[in-house]
Amino acid sequence: MAAASNSKKKLLIYAHYYHPDVASTGQILKELAEGMLDTFDITVICVVPSYTGSVDPEYKTKMFYEEEINGVKVTRIRVPEFSKTNKVSRIKNILAYFIGAMLATFKVGKMDYVYSISQPPVLGGLIGVWGKWMKRAKYIYNIQDFNPEQTMAVGYSKNKLILNAMMWFDKFSCRCSDKVIVVGRDMIETVKHRFRGKKVPNHSFINNWIDEKEIYPLPADHEQVVAFKRKYGLEDKFVIMYSGNIGLYYDLENMMPVIKEFKDRDDVVFAFIGEGSVLKDLVAYKEEHDLYNVMFIPYQKKSDLIYSLNAGDVHWCINAKGIKGVSVPSKLYGIMAAGKPILGVLEQGSEARLIIEETNCGYVTEPANYGEVKAIIERFLNEKETLVPTEMSNRARAFLVKNLTKDVSINKYIREINI
């Protein structure tokens, strides 16, 4: 067995977050790493579990921690705690990961391939370039989100000097890579646009995914789905759910006035599951306007995600304007795996919207078209007793099982890395 293991090519993954952190990229990278173990000997460099900002005492005594999780070797870096609402603490946390990952690179031995994702923004690509140089390895750069394009889309920074520097460095990472892998068809156009008139880096497109054996449709009377609804006051209601990061890129603050239009309807509840930088604004709006049918629910453990997703009758899949070609909301795959109709607020031609339209598993409109969002909610409420939601659910699940499963995407990654 040892000889067989030694014959495998060695792959180093810079993950930033990794299991058991609940970050969607951390979950995806865990499944990717474990799914490629038959082909590669895999080492992951990541932070200690800290996605929510806090660090357990067991991870506060050393600089590095070495573990093995399901056959994947994991080197963790201690980072300072942070608040998602405090820019300075977040920057300190990210820089600690970046510097720690550079140092950890020397601890992991020879590598044939280096793989990094675009998290944290720009630095994720640069740490991959560092790994390529230090290990004299082939470098695969997986862009989950384009930056500074994402930063500009939501106005997080308007400093031209900083934005131009971010663009230069991330284009540098693309040029240094042996392959750029993006997660949406619309993102291919962004790669080409970045390098228009110049040589476009070698690139390909692979969808993100969900493990369809972990998330799947459950009946409404399933004991744990009923228990979840009871715990959070969702019983006997039509549940319109948002599950995921309650952050800057989803225009959620501007959805609250739309939701307010339904404040007097006791047959519907709007449930937000997760945390993030704008959660406090949503809570403040709820309290100011007495929105009794709006519920805020903490992040759910991965093992409980199947129950929370199935508790929703309709799920939001939403991006702010300007995110087309920049990012693909990973929550789409979980919604489809659970077989739930989708309320999409997404730009025309964006990957998530293309999938919803091709599958006919929901209703979609453009970001900032708040009147149409209200009309879609009313349409879902009017159709809740018809066969329409069931037919959408069946189409969503069937499409996902055929096209967006873990095995389908991981086999594509293995082929692309080996080329």
Secondary structure, 3 states (H helix, E strand, C coil): CHHHHHCCEEEEEEEECCCCCCCHHHHHHHHHHHHCCCCEEEEEEEECCCCCCCCCHHHCCCCEEEEEECCEEEEEECCCCCCCCCHHHHHHHHHHHHHHHHHHHHHCCCCCEEEEECCCCCHHHHHHHHHHHHHCCEEEEEECECCCHHHHHCCCCCCHHHHHHHHHHHHHHHHHCCEEEECCHHHHHHHHHHCCCCCCCCEEECCCCECCCCCCCCCCCCHHHHHHHHHCCCCCCEEEEEECCCCHHHCHHHHHHHHHCCCCCCCEEEEEECCCCCHHHHHHHHHHCCCCCEEEECCCCHHHHHHHHHCCCEEEEECCCCCCCCECCCHHHHHHHCCCCEEEECCCCCHHHHHHHHHCCEEEECCCCHHHHHHHHHHHHHCCCCCHHHHHHHHHHHHHHHHCEHHHHHHHHHHHHHC
